[in-house]
Amino acid sequence: MITLYSYPDLFGVEDNNPYGLKVFAFLKLCGLAFGHRHILDARSAPRAQLPYVDDDGHAIGDSDAIVRHLTQHYGLSIDAALTDAQRDLDHLVRRTLDDLYWVMSYSRWRDERYWPAFMAALLRTHADLTEDALLAARQYNFERYYYQGIGRYERDEVYARGMADLAVVSRLIGERAFLFGDAPASTDAGIYGFVANIHCYDIDTPLKRFVLSRPNLVRHCNGVRAAMGQGAR
């Protein structure tokens, strides 16, 4: 039995962290049965990070490692038709999304314009959360941003970086239903994890405005949700 451990849901999206949502989407797209547990304490997780999966007692952390494990262990064919060039592009897109992650996180925890609404939404949605715990998490994130580097940018520079990442993904998808054609690949689950957490985010950030300005990103998001068996947003 596969169990996915990830952060809580928010704004109707099954995980408010893009990497957990990526794994959720991958499992759904591949038709694998799994349980889903929302947690906040990652101390017992591999590398003390979420998401992770427990596959019959074997814990695997890191979303890319999870996808590789599940693909190999269950003989999944979702990426079987990809060419070497497409696999290289998959790698580059995943690294671009890793860059976008920091901008998304900054928009929630660091930007004073959006932090109060984000905190209020978490407290409203999850009764077990406390304001003190969220403030402590915010301070922790401030330190992460500083040492990663994004915390040393001017605010407009931060968003310019994230919008440049989204623009590249939008151009790569173009008019296709999914990145590589008519059927979703694991890369599409990764793109969905990020775009859905921006598009469905009920706070008007620069990232959300940018996604709404790119109809193909919205179409891709809804297309992945449909392929997962979820309703459009």
C-alpha positions as CSV (number, residue, x, y, z in Angstrom):
1,M,0.0,0.0,0.0
2,I,1.3,3.5,-0.9
3,T,0.7,6.3,1.5
4,L,1.5,9.9,0.5
5,Y,2.5,12.2,3.4
6,S,2.3,15.9,2.5
7,Y,1.4,19.3,3.7
8,P,-2.3,20.3,4.2
9,D,-4.7,21.4,1.4
10,L,-5.7,25.0,0.8
11,F,-8.1,26.8,-1.5
12,G,-9.5,23.4,-2.7
13,V,-6.1,22.1,-3.9
14,E,-5.1,18.8,-2.4
15,D,-1.7,20.1,-1.2
16,N,-0.6,23.7,-0.8
17,N,3.0,22.7,-1.5
18,P,3.8,22.3,-5.2
19,Y,6.0,19.2,-4.7
20,G,3.4,17.3,-2.7
21,L,0.7,18.2,-5.3
22,K,3.1,17.0,-8.0
23,V,3.3,13.6,-6.4
24,F,-0.5,13.5,-5.8
25,A,-1.1,14.3,-9.5
26,F,1.5,11.7,-10.6
27,L,-0.2,9.0,-8.5
28,K,-3.6,10.0,-9.9
29,L,-2.4,10.1,-13.5
30,C,-0.9,6.7,-13.2
31,G,-4.0,5.2,-11.6
32,L,-2.1,4.0,-8.5
33,A,-4.2,3.4,-5.4
34,F,-2.8,5.3,-2.4
35,G,-3.7,6.8,0.9
36,H,-3.1,10.5,1.6
37,R,-2.2,11.9,5.0
38,H,-1.7,15.6,5.6
39,I,1.0,16.4,8.2
40,L,3.0,19.4,9.2
41,D,5.8,17.8,11.3
42,A,8.4,16.6,8.8
43,R,11.0,15.5,11.4
44,S,10.3,11.8,10.8
45,A,10.4,12.2,7.0
46,P,13.4,11.3,4.9
47,R,15.8,14.3,4.9
48,A,13.1,15.9,7.3
49,Q,11.3,17.1,4.2
50,L,7.8,16.7,2.7
51,P,6.4,15.1,0.7
52,Y,7.4,11.5,1.1
53,V,5.7,8.2,0.4
54,D,5.6,5.0,2.4
55,D,5.5,2.1,0.0
56,D,4.8,-1.0,2.0
57,G,7.2,0.1,4.8
58,H,9.8,1.7,2.5
59,A,10.0,5.5,2.9
60,I,11.0,7.6,-0.1
61,G,11.5,11.4,0.1
62,D,12.0,14.0,-2.6
63,S,9.4,14.3,-5.3
64,D,11.8,13.3,-8.2
65,A,13.0,10.3,-6.2
66,I,9.4,9.3,-5.5
67,V,8.5,9.5,-9.2
68,R,11.6,7.4,-10.2
69,H,10.8,4.8,-7.5
70,L,7.2,4.4,-8.4
71,T,7.9,4.3,-12.1
72,Q,10.5,1.5,-11.7
73,H,8.8,-0.5,-9.0
74,Y,5.4,-0.5,-10.6
75,G,6.5,-0.6,-14.3
76,L,4.7,2.6,-15.1
77,S,4.5,3.7,-18.7
78,I,3.7,7.4,-18.3
79,D,7.1,8.4,-19.7
80,A,7.9,5.3,-21.8
81,A,7.4,7.1,-25.1
82,L,9.6,10.1,-24.4
83,T,12.7,10.6,-26.6
84,D,16.1,11.4,-25.2
85,A,15.6,15.1,-26.1
86,Q,12.3,15.1,-24.3
87,R,13.8,13.6,-21.2
88,D,16.5,16.3,-21.3
89,L,13.7,18.9,-21.5
90,D,11.9,17.3,-18.6
91,H,15.1,17.7,-16.5
92,L,15.4,21.4,-17.5
93,V,11.7,22.1,-16.7
94,R,12.0,20.5,-13.3
95,R,15.0,22.7,-12.5
96,T,13.1,25.8,-13.7
97,L,10.2,24.8,-11.3
98,D,12.7,24.5,-8.5
99,D,13.6,28.1,-9.1
100,L,9.9,29.1,-9.2
101,Y,9.4,27.4,-5.9
102,W,11.3,30.1,-4.0
103,V,9.3,32.9,-5.6
104,M,6.0,31.1,-4.8
105,S,7.1,30.6,-1.2
106,Y,8.2,34.2,-0.9
107,S,4.8,35.5,-2.1
108,R,3.1,33.6,0.7
109,W,5.4,33.9,3.7
110,R,7.6,36.9,3.1
111,D,5.6,39.5,1.1
112,E,3.8,41.8,3.7
113,R,1.0,42.5,1.2
114,Y,-0.1,38.8,1.1
115,W,1.1,37.2,4.3
116,P,-1.9,38.3,6.5
117,A,-4.4,36.7,4.0
118,F,-2.3,33.6,3.7
119,M,-2.1,33.1,7.4
120,A,-5.8,33.8,7.8
121,A,-6.6,31.2,5.2
122,L,-4.5,28.6,6.9
123,L,-6.0,29.3,10.3
124,R,-9.5,29.3,8.8
125,T,-9.0,26.0,6.9
126,H,-7.0,24.1,9.6
127,A,-8.2,24.4,13.1
128,D,-5.2,22.6,14.5
129,L,-2.8,25.3,13.4
130,T,-2.0,28.2,15.7
131,E,-0.9,31.8,14.9
132,D,2.3,31.2,17.0
133,A,3.3,28.2,15.0
134,L,2.8,30.0,11.7
135,L,4.8,33.0,12.9
136,A,7.6,30.6,13.9
137,A,7.4,29.0,10.4
138,R,7.5,32.4,8.8
139,Q,10.7,33.4,10.7
140,Y,12.3,30.0,9.7
141,N,11.4,30.8,6.0
142,F,12.9,34.2,6.3
143,E,16.2,32.5,7.1
144,R,15.8,30.1,4.3
145,Y,15.2,32.9,1.8
146,Y,18.3,34.8,3.0
147,Y,20.7,31.8,2.7
148,Q,19.1,30.6,-0.6
149,G,19.5,34.2,-2.0
150,I,16.0,35.2,-2.9
151,G,15.6,37.0,0.3
152,R,18.4,39.5,-0.7
153,Y,16.5,40.6,-3.9
154,E,14.3,43.6,-4.2
155,R,10.6,42.6,-4.2
156,D,10.0,43.4,-7.9
157,E,13.1,41.4,-8.8
158,V,11.8,38.4,-7.0
159,Y,8.6,38.4,-9.0
160,A,10.3,39.1,-12.2
161,R,12.3,36.0,-11.7
162,G,9.2,33.9,-11.1
163,M,7.3,35.3,-14.0
164,A,10.3,34.6,-16.3
165,D,10.1,30.9,-15.2
166,L,6.4,30.8,-15.9
167,A,6.8,32.4,-19.3
168,V,9.3,29.8,-20.3
169,V,6.9,27.0,-19.3
170,S,4.1,28.7,-21.1
171,R,6.1,29.0,-24.3
172,L,7.2,25.4,-24.1
173,I,3.6,24.1,-23.8
174,G,2.4,26.3,-26.6
175,E,-0.9,25.2,-28.1
176,R,-0.4,21.5,-27.1
177,A,-2.7,19.9,-24.5
178,F,0.4,18.8,-22.5
179,L,4.1,19.4,-22.7
180,F,4.9,16.6,-25.0
181,G,1.6,16.1,-26.9
182,D,-1.9,14.8,-26.3
183,A,-1.1,12.7,-23.2
184,P,0.3,13.8,-19.9
185,A,3.8,12.8,-18.8
186,S,5.3,13.0,-15.3
187,T,6.6,16.5,-16.2
188,D,3.0,17.7,-16.6
189,A,2.4,16.5,-13.0
190,G,5.2,18.7,-11.9
191,I,4.0,21.7,-13.9
192,Y,0.5,21.2,-12.5
193,G,1.8,21.1,-8.9
194,F,3.1,24.7,-9.3
195,V,0.5,26.2,-11.7
196,A,-2.5,24.9,-9.7
197,N,-1.0,26.3,-6.5
198,I,-0.9,29.7,-8.2
199,H,-4.1,29.6,-10.3
200,C,-6.3,28.2,-7.5
201,Y,-4.7,30.5,-4.9
202,D,-7.4,32.9,-3.7
203,I,-5.0,35.8,-3.2
204,D,-4.2,38.2,-6.0
205,T,-0.4,38.0,-6.2
206,P,1.7,39.0,-9.3
207,L,2.2,35.3,-10.0
208,K,-1.5,34.6,-10.1
209,R,-2.1,37.6,-12.4
210,F,0.6,36.3,-14.7
211,V,-0.9,32.8,-14.9
212,L,-4.3,34.3,-15.6
213,S,-2.7,36.2,-18.5
214,R,-1.5,33.0,-20.1
215,P,-4.6,31.0,-21.1
216,N,-2.5,28.0,-22.1
217,L,-1.3,27.6,-18.5
218,V,-4.8,27.7,-17.2
219,R,-5.8,25.2,-19.9
220,H,-3.0,22.9,-19.0
221,C,-3.9,23.1,-15.3
222,N,-7.5,22.1,-16.1
223,G,-6.4,19.5,-18.5
224,V,-4.2,17.7,-15.9
225,R,-7.1,18.0,-13.4
226,A,-9.4,16.3,-15.9
227,A,-6.9,13.6,-16.6
228,M,-6.6,13.0,-12.8
229,G,-10.4,12.7,-12.6
230,Q,-10.7,16.0,-10.7
231,G,-13.0,18.9,-11.7
232,A,-11.8,22.1,-13.5
233,R,-11.0,25.2,-11.5
